Amino acid sequence: MAGTRRKPGQLGLQVEGYRAWLAHRGYTSQTVRNMLADLGRLGLWMSREGLVTADLGEDAMVAFVAARQAAGHRKALGPRAMMPLLGYLREVGVTPEAKPPRTPLGRCWASTGFGWSRNGAWRRRRCCVMRAPPQGRPEHAAARRPALARDSPVSALEQHLTDYLQLRRSLGHELAEAGWLLPGLVAYLDAHGLSTVTIEAALAWAQQAPKSPTGQVTTVGPRRMTAARGFARYLCGIDARTEVPPPGLMPHRAPWRRPFIYSAADIDALLAQAHQTIVSPLRAATYQTLIGLLAASGLRIGEAIKLDRSDVDWAQDVLLIRESKFGKSRLVPLHPSSMQALGNYARLRDQLQPQPAEPAFFVSLNRKRLLYAVVQLTFRQLINNAGIGAGAPSPPRLHDLRHSFAVRSLLGWYRAGEDVQSKIPSLSTYLGHREPASTYWYLSAAPELLALAAARQDTAWSAARS
């Protein structure tokens, strides 16, 4: 029927979570759409074959690919298209951990060695040609049989989860991680015949979190428990039998990572490397200006990438940061020298790319918005070529430009004898922190800053005793 949209069968509840999961890992919007379409086709195929999510594995993926090829679809799928989906379903606990494949093609697929790289993307270490075994090509009429005839109904918990996510997001919470984790909890509860969350079930589900490729325990388990706790609080108002897991049931404290504080010489070296090593004049200017803006304003890299041309107020020397972390928008005043650098870049950009494909302020060579994964890789190359932080305890990161800005601001106030305590709320607002307590963390980020703060406190105590 014209205008209707097919539902993705057994995997309908995973659509939004998988979308957020892919976007979080830097996939382009077109790739996300394609991979969501693959999820929908897989879900419909599962409904036709009478499979459930617990049946998914390498063998099932091979059978799905073979069915697509046997049905005569020109766009044949392969392991590179489907393995991220299988990894996502296993991460959120919808699909059990990998088992030894039973079919030759399944074993061949598993032997390709797909895994996560450090930047969160799938990589292939060895190649395996995926070809379906010769099968008779079915009649087109059979291939076009109704896809929705055997769709499974939505369970009560699935509907509660949908309502919960919609409610929280309507209140301004993004819930990206909960959106891709909680469908796994719902699938676990449904599989065990439970109608609501219990402490025992939430703990069992959270403890199923997969380990890293090196065998180390990850933070997925505690993050699962945090998501389950929020969902359980919501269910308490619907089902009195709901048990809310207490805080600290799965404690995990990430090791403190000392930020790398860039010096003025480090920033100059980075800008020089971008100018000398990047061949394209536009791309070189893009990274010079982007790095300079991050160092001069303390913006998050996502905020800088998200900037549109209309977000720059040239008359007032102000940037508009729209709905950043915690859903907050804010105005960021800039120094005239920073505005001049932005203006120089904008003129060069408009000269070299007079017809952009998107309204982004910073653009790539394909006339579109920059991708975080590409920016991260390019920044790492510039850092390595410049030899910055070679002997540092922690390697320099892109986000450390933000830390450096905050530390320099606090150092300048201490050295000038300013009342730092009264200025921290302003710095917190400028940086887009949720509360000033997040800004106080920077007092321990640099030994010099900590020493100045301690000296100021000693002076105050001495004056109080005298």
C-alpha positions in Angstrom: 0.0 0.0 0.0 1.4 3.4 -0.9 2.6 5.5 1.9 3.0 2.6 4.4 6.4 1.7 6.0 7.5 -1.8 6.9 8.3 -2.5 10.5 11.7 -4.2 11.1 10.1 -7.3 12.5 11.9 -8.8 15.6 14.4 -5.9 15.7 12.0 -3.0 15.8 12.9 -2.0 19.3 16.6 -1.8 18.4 16.3 0.9 15.7 16.8 4.0 17.8 19.5 2.4 19.9 21.4 1.2 16.9 21.1 4.6 15.3 22.6 6.3 18.3 25.3 3.6 18.6 26.4 4.1 15.0 26.3 7.9 15.2 28.4 7.8 18.4 31.1 5.9 16.5 31.3 8.5 13.7 29.4 6.8 10.9 28.0 9.2 8.3 24.3 9.8 8.1 24.0 8.0 4.8 25.8 5.0 6.2 23.6 5.0 9.2 20.5 5.0 7.0 21.9 2.1 5.0 22.8 0.0 8.1 19.3 0.7 9.6 17.8 -0.6 6.4 19.9 -3.7 6.8 18.6 -4.1 10.3 15.1 -3.8 9.0 15.6 -6.5 6.3 17.2 -8.8 8.9 14.3 -8.3 11.3 11.7 -9.1 8.6 13.7 -12.2 7.5 13.8 -13.4 11.1 10.0 -13.0 11.3 9.5 -15.0 8.2 11.9 -17.7 9.4 10.4 -17.9 12.9 13.7 -16.8 14.5 14.2 -14.8 17.7 17.1 -12.5 18.6 18.7 -15.2 20.7 19.2 -17.2 17.5 21.4 -14.6 15.9 25.0 -15.4 15.3 27.5 -15.9 12.5 25.5 -18.9 11.1 22.3 -16.9 11.1 24.0 -13.9 9.4 25.3 -16.2 6.7 21.9 -17.7 6.1 20.4 -14.2 5.9 23.1 -13.1 3.3 22.5 -16.3 1.3 18.7 -15.7 1.3 19.2 -12.1 0.0 21.5 -13.4 -2.8 19.2 -16.3 -3.6 16.2 -13.9 -3.9 18.0 -12.1 -6.6 18.8 -8.8 -4.8 21.4 -7.0 -6.7 22.9 -5.3 -3.6 24.4 -8.3 -2.0 25.4 -7.9 1.6 28.6 -9.2 3.2 30.3 -9.5 6.6 31.5 -5.9 6.6 27.9 -4.7 6.4 26.4 -7.0 9.1 29.1 -7.5 11.7 28.7 -4.1 13.4 25.0 -5.0 13.9 25.9 -8.3 15.5 28.5 -6.6 17.7 25.9 -4.0 18.8 23.3 -6.7 19.6 25.8 -8.6 21.7 27.0 -5.5 23.5 23.5 -4.6 24.6 22.8 -8.2 25.6 20.0 -8.9 23.1 22.1 -11.6 21.4 24.2 -14.2 23.3 28.0 -14.1 23.1 29.7 -15.7 20.1 29.7 -19.5 19.9 31.7 -21.7 17.4 29.9 -21.5 14.1 28.5 -24.8 12.8 28.4 -24.1 9.1 31.5 -23.8 6.8 30.5 -20.3 5.8 29.9 -19.4 9.4 33.4 -20.6 10.3 34.8 -18.7 7.3 33.0 -15.5 8.5 34.3 -15.9 12.0 37.9 -16.4 10.6 37.8 -13.0 8.9 38.9 -11.6 12.2 36.6 -8.6 12.5 37.1 -6.6 15.7 37.0 -3.1 17.2 39.8 -0.7 16.5 40.7 1.9 19.1 38.6 4.6 17.5 35.5 2.4 17.7 35.3 1.3 14.1 35.1 -2.2 12.7 38.3 -3.4 11.0 39.2 -6.5 9.0 42.5 -8.3 9.5 42.1 -11.0 7.0 39.8 -11.4 4.0 37.3 -14.1 3.3 35.2 -14.1 0.2 31.6 -14.6 1.1 29.6 -16.5 -1.4 26.3 -18.2 -0.9 26.2 -21.9 -1.9 24.5 -22.4 -5.3 20.8 -22.4 -4.9 18.0 -22.3 -7.3 16.7 -18.8 -7.9 13.1 -18.7 -6.5 10.2 -17.3 -8.5 9.8 -13.6 -7.9 6.3 -14.1 -6.6 7.7 -16.2 -3.8 10.4 -13.7 -3.0 7.7 -11.0 -2.7 5.6 -12.8 -0.1 4.1 -10.6 2.6 6.8 -9.5 5.1 4.5 -8.6 8.0 2.4 -11.7 8.3 4.4 -13.2 11.1 5.7 -10.1 13.0 5.8 -10.8 16.7 3.6 -8.5 18.9 5.3 -5.8 21.1 5.6 -7.0 24.7 4.3 -4.9 27.6 7.9 -4.2 28.7 8.9 -3.1 25.2 6.0 -0.6 25.3 7.0 0.6 28.7 10.6 1.2 27.5 9.3 3.2 24.5 7.2 5.3 26.8 10.0 5.8 29.3 12.5 6.9 26.6 10.0 9.3 25.0 9.1 10.8 28.4 12.7 11.4 29.5 13.7 12.8 26.1 10.8 15.1 26.1 12.2 16.5 29.4 15.5 17.3 27.7 17.5 14.1 28.5 19.4 12.6 25.5 19.6 9.1 26.9 21.7 7.9 24.0 23.4 5.2 25.9 20.3 4.0 27.7 18.5 3.9 24.3 20.9 1.2 23.1 21.5 -0.6 26.4 17.9 -1.0 27.7 16.5 -3.0 24.8 18.9 -5.7 25.9 17.5 -5.6 29.5 13.9 -5.9 28.1 14.9 -8.8 25.9 16.5 -10.5 28.9 13.4 -10.0 31.1 11.1 -11.2 28.4 13.2 -14.3 27.8 13.1 -15.2 31.5 9.3 -14.6 31.8 9.7 -11.5 34.0 7.2 -8.7 33.8 9.2 -6.1 35.6 12.7 -5.3 36.8 14.1 -7.1 39.9 17.5 -6.6 41.5 18.5 -10.2 40.8 17.6 -9.9 37.1 19.2 -6.5 36.6 22.4 -7.8 38.2 22.4 -11.0 36.1 21.9 -9.0 33.0 24.6 -6.4 33.8 27.1 -9.1 34.7 26.7 -10.6 31.2 28.5 -7.6 29.8 31.2 -8.7 27.3 34.9 -8.3 28.1 37.4 -6.4 26.0 39.4 -8.3 23.3 42.3 -8.5 25.8 40.0 -10.2 28.4 39.8 -7.1 30.7 36.6 -6.2 32.4 35.0 -3.1 30.8 32.7 -0.4 32.1 29.7 -1.9 30.2 28.4 -3.7 33.3 28.2 -0.7 35.6 26.8 1.4 32.7 24.1 -1.3 32.2 23.3 -1.2 35.9 22.9 2.6 35.8 20.5 2.4 32.8 18.5 -0.4 34.5 18.2 1.7 37.7 16.7 4.6 35.8 14.2 2.3 34.0 13.3 0.6 37.2 12.5 3.9 38.9 10.1 4.6 36.1 8.5 1.2 36.3 7.9 1.6 40.1 4.9 3.9 39.3 3.4 1.2 37.0 4.2 -2.1 38.8 4.5 -2.2 42.6 6.6 -5.4 42.3 9.5 -3.5 40.7 12.8 -3.6 42.6 15.2 -0.7 42.1 18.8 -1.8 42.2 20.6 0.2 44.9 23.6 2.5 43.9 27.0 0.9 44.2 25.8 -2.6 43.4 28.3 -2.7 40.6 30.9 0.0 41.5 33.4 1.0 39.0 35.9 3.8 39.3 37.7 4.7 36.2 41.4 5.4 36.8 42.1 9.1 36.9 43.9 10.3 33.8 46.1 13.3 34.1 45.3 15.8 31.3 48.1 17.0 29.1 48.4 20.8 29.4 49.5 22.3 26.2 51.9 25.2 26.3 51.8 28.2 24.0 54.8 26.6 22.1 52.9 23.4 21.7 49.9 25.2 20.1 52.3 27.1 17.8 53.9 23.8 16.7 50.5 22.2 16.0 49.5 25.1 13.8 52.8 25.0 12.0 52.5 21.3 11.4 49.0 21.8 9.9 50.3 24.5 7.6 53.4 22.5 6.5 52.1 18.9 6.2 48.5 19.3 4.9 48.6 19.7 1.1 45.2 21.2 0.5 45.1 24.9 1.3 41.5 24.7 2.5 42.1 21.6 4.6 45.2 23.1 6.2 43.4 26.3 7.0 40.4 24.3 8.4 42.6 22.5 10.9 44.7 25.6 11.8 41.6 27.5 12.5 39.8 24.7 14.3 42.8 23.9 16.6 43.3 27.6 17.3 39.6 28.1 18.2 39.6 25.1 20.6 42.8 26.4 22.3 41.4 30.0 22.5 37.9 29.2 23.7 37.9 25.8 25.4 35.0 24.6 23.2 34.3 20.9 23.0 35.3 19.4 19.7 31.7 18.4 19.0 30.6 21.9 19.6 33.1 23.3 17.1 32.2 20.7 14.5 28.5 21.4 15.0 28.9 25.2 14.4 26.9 26.6 11.5 27.7 29.8 9.6 24.7 31.5 11.2 26.0 30.7 14.7 28.8 33.3 14.3 27.8 36.8 15.3 30.3 39.0 13.6 28.9 42.2 15.1 29.0 41.1 18.7 32.1 38.7 18.5 30.0 35.9 19.9 29.4 32.2 19.0 26.1 30.5 19.6 26.6 27.0 20.8 23.3 25.1 20.3 22.1 22.3 22.5 25.4 20.9 23.4 26.1 18.5 26.3 23.2 18.2 28.7 21.0 19.8 26.1 22.3 23.3 27.0 22.8 26.2 24.7 25.1 29.1 25.5 26.8 32.2 24.1 30.6 32.2 23.9 32.3 35.6 23.6 35.6 35.6 21.7 38.6 37.8 21.7 38.8 40.1 18.6 42.0 38.2 17.4 40.0 35.0 17.4 37.2 36.6 15.4 39.8 37.9 13.0 41.1 34.3 12.5 37.6 33.0 11.9 36.9 35.7 9.4 40.1 35.0 7.5 39.1 31.3 7.3 35.6 32.1 6.3 36.8 34.2 3.3 39.2 31.5 2.1 36.5 28.8 2.6 33.9 30.8 0.6 36.5 31.5 -2.1 37.5 27.8 -2.5 34.1 26.3 -1.9 31.4 28.9 -3.0 28.7 26.2 -3.0 28.8 24.2 0.2 26.6 21.1 0.6 25.9 21.9 4.3 25.7 25.1 6.3 28.6 24.0 8.5 31.2 26.6 9.4 34.1 24.2 9.2 33.9 22.1 6.0 35.8 19.2 4.6 36.9 18.8 1.0 33.6 17.2 0.0 31.8 20.5 1.0 30.3 18.8 4.1 30.6 19.1 7.9 33.7 17.6 9.4 33.6 14.1 10.9 34.9 13.6 14.4 36.7 10.3 13.5 38.6 12.1 10.7 39.4 15.1 12.9 40.7 12.8 15.6 42.9 10.9 13.2 44.3 14.1 11.6 45.0 15.6 15.0 46.9 12.5 16.1 49.0 12.7 13.0 49.8 16.4 13.7 50.7 15.6 17.3 53.0 12.8 16.3 54.7 14.8 13.6 55.3 17.7 15.9 56.7 15.5 18.6 54.4 17.0 21.3 54.1 15.1 24.5 56.5 12.3 23.5 57.5 11.7 27.1 54.3 12.6 28.8 52.6 10.1 31.2 49.4 10.4 29.2 49.5 11.1 25.4 48.0 14.5 24.3 44.4 14.3 23.3 42.1 16.7 21.4 40.0 17.2 24.5 43.1 18.3 26.4 42.9 21.6 24.5 39.8 22.3 26.6 41.6 21.4 29.8 44.5 23.6 28.9 42.2 26.6 28.3 40.6 26.1 31.8 43.9 25.7 33.5 45.4 28.8 31.8 42.4 30.9 32.8 42.6 29.9 36.4 46.4 30.4 36.4 46.0 33.9 35.0 43.5 34.8 37.7 45.7 33.5 40.5 48.8 35.3 39.2 46.8 38.5 38.9 45.6 38.3 42.4 41.9 38.0 41.3 39.2 36.5 43.5 39.1 33.1 41.8 36.3 31.7 43.9 33.9 34.4 42.6 35.1 33.8 39.0 34.7 30.1 38.8 30.9 30.2 38.2 31.5 32.4 35.2 34.1 30.0 33.9 31.7 27.2 34.5 29.0 28.9 32.4 31.5 29.8 29.7 32.7 26.2 29.4 29.1 24.8 29.4 29.6 22.8 32.6 26.4 21.6 34.3 27.5 23.0 37.7 30.6 24.8 39.1 31.7 21.6 40.9 32.8 20.3 37.5 35.0 23.3 37.1 36.7 22.9 40.5 38.2 19.7 39.2 40.7 21.7 37.1 42.4 23.0 40.4 44.0 19.5 40.6 44.8 19.3 36.8 48.2 21.0 37.0 50.8 21.1 39.8 51.4 24.8 39.4 47.7 25.6 39.7 47.4 23.3 42.8 50.4 25.0 44.4 48.9 28.5 43.8 45.5 27.5 45.2 47.2 26.0 48.3 49.3 29.1 48.8 46.2 31.3 48.5 44.4 29.1 51.1 47.4 29.3 53.5 47.4 33.1 53.2 43.7 33.2 54.1 44.2 30.9 57.1 47.1 33.0 58.4 45.1 36.2 58.1 42.2 34.6 59.9 44.5 33.5 62.8 46.2 36.8 63.2 
